[in-house]
Amino acid sequence: MTWLFDFWRSSIGGKVTMAITGLLLFGFVVAHLLGNLQLFAGPEAINAYARFLHERQGLLWVARLGLLAVFVLHVVTGIRLARGNRAARPVPYAKDDTVQATFASRSMVFSGLSLLVFVLYHLLHFTFGLTNPAHYARKAAGADGHDVYAMVTASFHVPAIAIAYAGFQIVLFLHLRHGIQSLAQTLGLHHGRYTPWIARASVVLALFVAGGNALLALSVLSGLVTVAP
């Protein structure tokens, strides 16, 4: 396994690792959003989805641990690459002329660590029920112990929670948009013909994920989705 570790520590290996783990995480957030969008279909739909997952606890925990490993590897690799870039240029430029560098690209480490905090809160909130036990109790109050609709609507009915969730989607949007463009560049798709299309696609895909997540929270807050009694 030494060669694999050496490859990961190299600049190219680090970029490939970021691309692969980023692609896996993007696939997860899309699947997660598609499942959660069933909130708009009503209590029966999203509670049935929750039961489907709960009945497959073994596979669910394998997926959770696998995603955790991918997420940690993504974060650690990103920090290592950022530190390597900083070490390669210990003395900053006399004039900071970042013509092509966007705010999103310059703040990827910050946005990634911010998303890490958000993910931890999200798990403590909806998965373990530690931050808002009264809301989590609504989940267990269902006929079969899976009233996820009641738990989610009770949570997003609180303005502070809904606005915080929606606000974090701005960070997710910036991170995903630049991440998708970086993935394309790592795959060798950085070309005058393709780059403008990739840039547009990155905006659309990032907006779909971040906008969809924000819509879930704000729809409950605004009354578009009815709060469970």
C-alpha positions in Angstrom: 0.0 0.0 0.0 3.1 2.3 0.1 2.7 3.2 -3.6 -0.9 4.2 -3.0 0.0 6.4 -0.1 2.9 7.9 -2.1 0.5 8.6 -5.0 -2.0 10.3 -2.6 0.8 12.5 -1.3 1.8 13.7 -4.7 0.1 16.7 -6.2 -1.5 14.8 -9.1 -2.6 12.0 -6.7 -4.2 14.6 -4.4 -6.1 16.2 -7.3 -7.3 12.8 -8.5 -8.4 11.9 -4.9 -10.3 15.2 -4.7 -12.0 14.5 -8.0 -13.1 11.0 -7.1 -14.2 11.7 -3.6 -15.9 14.9 -4.8 -17.8 13.0 -7.5 -19.0 10.4 -4.9 -20.1 13.1 -2.5 -21.9 15.0 -5.3 -23.8 11.8 -6.2 -24.8 11.4 -2.6 -26.1 15.0 -2.2 -28.2 14.6 -5.4 -29.7 11.3 -4.2 -30.3 12.8 -0.7 -32.1 15.7 -2.2 -34.3 13.5 -4.5 -35.3 11.5 -1.5 -36.1 14.6 0.6 -38.1 16.2 -2.2 -40.8 13.7 -1.4 -41.7 16.0 1.4 -43.8 17.9 -1.2 -45.7 14.7 -1.9 -47.0 14.6 1.6 -46.5 12.5 4.8 -47.2 9.1 3.2 -44.5 9.5 0.6 -41.6 10.7 2.7 -42.5 8.4 5.6 -42.6 5.4 3.3 -39.2 6.5 2.0 -37.9 6.6 5.6 -39.3 3.2 6.3 -37.6 1.8 3.2 -34.2 3.0 4.5 -34.9 2.0 8.1 -35.7 -1.6 7.0 -32.2 -1.8 5.5 -30.2 -0.8 8.5 -27.2 -3.0 7.5 -26.8 -1.4 4.1 -27.6 2.0 5.5 -24.8 1.9 8.0 -22.3 0.6 5.4 -23.3 3.5 3.2 -23.0 6.0 6.2 -19.5 4.7 7.2 -18.4 4.7 3.6 -19.6 8.3 3.1 -17.9 9.3 6.3 -14.6 7.8 5.0 -15.0 9.6 1.7 -15.9 12.9 3.3 -12.9 12.7 5.7 -10.5 11.8 2.9 -11.9 14.7 0.8 -11.4 17.2 3.6 -8.0 16.0 4.6 -6.8 15.9 1.0 -8.1 19.4 0.4 -6.3 20.8 3.4 -3.1 19.1 2.4 -3.2 20.5 -1.1 -3.9 24.0 0.2 -1.0 23.8 2.6 1.2 22.5 -0.1 0.3 25.4 -2.4 0.9 27.8 0.4 4.3 26.2 1.2 5.3 26.4 -2.5 4.8 30.2 -2.4 5.8 31.2 1.2 6.2 34.8 0.1 3.0 36.3 -1.3 3.0 38.3 -4.5 3.8 42.0 -4.2 0.5 42.6 -6.1 -2.4 40.2 -5.6 -3.5 39.9 -9.2 -6.1 37.2 -9.2 -7.7 37.7 -12.6 -9.1 34.2 -13.1 -9.4 33.1 -9.5 -12.9 33.5 -8.2 -14.0 34.0 -4.6 -15.2 30.4 -4.5 -11.9 29.1 -5.7 -9.9 31.1 -3.1 -12.2 30.0 -0.3 -12.6 26.3 -1.0 -11.0 25.2 2.3 -13.1 27.7 4.3 -16.3 26.6 2.5 -15.4 23.0 2.9 -14.8 23.3 6.7 -18.0 25.3 7.0 -19.9 22.5 5.3 -18.3 20.1 7.7 -19.8 22.0 10.6 -23.2 22.0 8.8 -23.1 18.3 8.2 -22.2 17.6 11.8 -25.2 19.8 12.9 -27.4 18.1 10.4 -26.6 14.7 11.7 -27.0 15.8 15.3 -30.4 17.3 14.4 -32.1 14.8 12.1 -30.2 11.5 12.5 -29.4 11.4 16.3 -31.9 14.0 17.6 -29.5 15.6 20.0 -29.9 19.3 19.1 -33.7 19.4 19.0 -35.0 16.4 20.9 -38.6 17.7 20.9 -38.6 17.7 17.1 -36.9 14.3 16.9 -39.6 12.9 19.2 -42.2 13.6 16.5 -40.4 11.0 14.4 -41.0 8.4 17.1 -44.6 9.5 17.7 -45.8 8.1 14.3 -47.8 4.9 14.0 -44.8 2.9 13.1 -42.2 5.2 14.6 -41.2 6.9 11.3 -43.1 10.2 11.2 -40.3 11.9 9.4 -42.7 14.4 7.9 -43.7 15.7 11.4 -40.1 15.9 12.5 -39.0 17.8 9.4 -41.9 20.2 9.3 -41.7 20.9 13.0 -38.0 21.8 12.6 -38.3 24.0 9.5 -41.3 25.8 11.0 -38.7 27.4 13.4 -37.4 30.5 11.6 -33.9 30.3 13.0 -33.5 26.7 11.8 -35.0 27.2 8.4 -33.0 30.4 7.6 -29.8 28.8 8.9 -30.3 25.7 6.6 -31.2 28.0 3.6 -28.2 30.2 4.4 -25.8 27.3 4.4 -26.9 26.4 0.9 -25.1 29.5 -0.4 -21.9 28.1 0.9 -22.8 24.7 -0.7 -23.6 26.4 -4.0 -20.2 28.1 -4.2 -18.3 25.0 -3.2 -20.1 22.7 -5.7 -19.8 25.2 -8.5 -16.1 25.5 -8.2 -15.7 21.8 -7.3 -17.5 20.7 -10.5 -15.2 23.0 -12.6 -12.1 21.6 -10.8 -13.3 18.0 -11.5 -13.6 18.8 -15.2 -10.1 20.3 -15.2 -8.6 17.3 -13.5 -10.2 15.1 -16.1 -8.5 17.1 -18.8 -11.6 18.9 -20.0 -10.1 22.4 -19.6 -10.4 23.6 -23.2 -11.6 26.7 -24.9 -14.4 24.9 -26.5 -15.7 23.1 -23.4 -14.9 25.4 -20.5 -17.8 27.9 -21.0 -20.3 25.0 -21.2 -18.7 23.4 -18.1 -19.0 26.7 -16.3 -22.7 26.9 -17.1 -23.3 23.3 -16.2 -21.6 23.8 -12.8 -23.9 26.7 -12.0 -27.0 24.7 -13.0 -26.0 21.6 -11.1 -24.9 23.5 -8.0 -28.1 25.6 -8.1 -30.2 22.4 -8.4 -28.8 20.9 -5.3 -28.4 24.0 -3.1 -31.7 25.6 -4.4 -33.6 22.3 -3.8 -32.3 22.1 -0.2 -33.2 25.7 0.5 -36.6 25.2 -1.0 -37.4 22.4 1.4 -36.7 24.6 4.4 -38.3 27.8 3.1 -41.4 26.0 1.8 -42.2 24.8 5.4 -41.4 28.2 6.9 -43.6 30.0 4.4 -46.5 27.6 4.8 -46.3 26.1 1.3 -45.7 22.8 3.0 -48.2 22.2 5.8 -46.8 21.6 9.3 -47.9 18.3 10.8 -50.4 18.8 13.7 
